[in-house]
Amino acid sequence: MPDSLPLAGRRIALPESRELDLFADMLLKRGAEVLRCPLVSIHDAPDQRPVLDWLQQFSAEPWDDFIALTGEGIRRLLAAAERAGGSLREDFIARLAQVRKLTRGPKPGAALRSIGLKADVVALEPTTEGVIRTLQSEDLYGRRIAVQLYGTDPNLPLMEFLQGAGAHVAPVAPYVYADDVEDARVESLISELASGRVDAIAFTSATQVRRLFQIGRRSVGQQRLGEILGGLTIAAVGPVVAEELRERGLQVDLMPPSSYFMKPLVRELVRKFGAV
């Protein structure tokens, strides 16, 4: 590995899941050694009947808005529609083309572009609060709004806001986060983090933080895990992840000032560790 690369000699832990390879490749190209441990496994919702019912209702009825909270959710809906057969996938895409599409952040926008569509509105911030703030000044009374949720979180703040504004809301939860990654792999990651041979850890979702502490509490205790992480440079992809870490008493050392996704996060790591 050429010493001239900005992250040469640095070991960076990535508790990533959906886009682990992409994130890891960006760091490897800059000379880093990457310690990978997927912490979050994602699966289709185990009961597909409500998902199919929602797809059929959305495709067959008139709607005003579609709120997409994650790119994963859009991809899972498309896959479910394709598995159902017939014209459901094409009908779903056709209805999406007709409604106003509001995305929480860049990933659902990218998922829409993959089927030739684009977001009509992007949330002011890539958070639930950002979605609410984006819609707060609008008259939503009587609007029919479909909402793609993430995981099994019912997102009560968003649901209560929309219903309180008089909208007719139809949520769908097309996937679940499964804590089925072997505990031993997570425990091995914690041991490696404690070894003093890792420079930084980069978190890209709040779910990763919760999963790491879930296993860490059982294996080394929450206080010890906090001490281990406190000895590293901690990077967060955005404010939601940063808040999850701060709630556990951890200092976030690096976070993109805006554009909360992986490439800006890599730039922050290079700025911290790279040679000028």
Secondary structure by P-SEA (a helix, b strand, c coil): cccccccccbbbbbcccccaaaaaaaaaaacccccccccccccccccaaaaaaaaaaaacccccbbbbccaaaaaaaaaaaaaaccaaaaaaaaaaaacbbbbccaaaaaaaaaaccccccccccccaaaaaaaaccccccccbbbbbbcccccaaaaaaaaaaaccbbbbbbcbbbbccccaaaaaaaaaaaacccccccccccaaaaaaaaaaaaacccaaaaaaaaaacccccccaaaaaaaaaaccccccccccccccaaaaaaaaaacccc
